[in-house]
Amino acid sequence: MIEVTESEFQKNFDDYIERIEQGESFMIRRPDGRAVVAVPAADLAEATESVGISDDESWYNTYSNHDDGC
């Protein structure tokens, strides 16, 4: 996983999104030290399992189990 700053991610947003769609994963570090991860949708289940979150939890279903916007 490649770590980038939030400002770098924002500056080159379209490029990073394209790279994520092609299978790359990024940790995006915010100025206060916190970080978020951007992964391809196909890798979401594996990423959440690696930190002890199963796909039957309500937060996961809110963002991944719907049929709108397709």
ABEGO torsion letter per residue (X at the ends): XBBBBAAAAAAAAAAAAAAAAAGBBBBBBBAAGBBBBBBBAAAAAAAAAAAGBBAABAAAAAAABBABGX
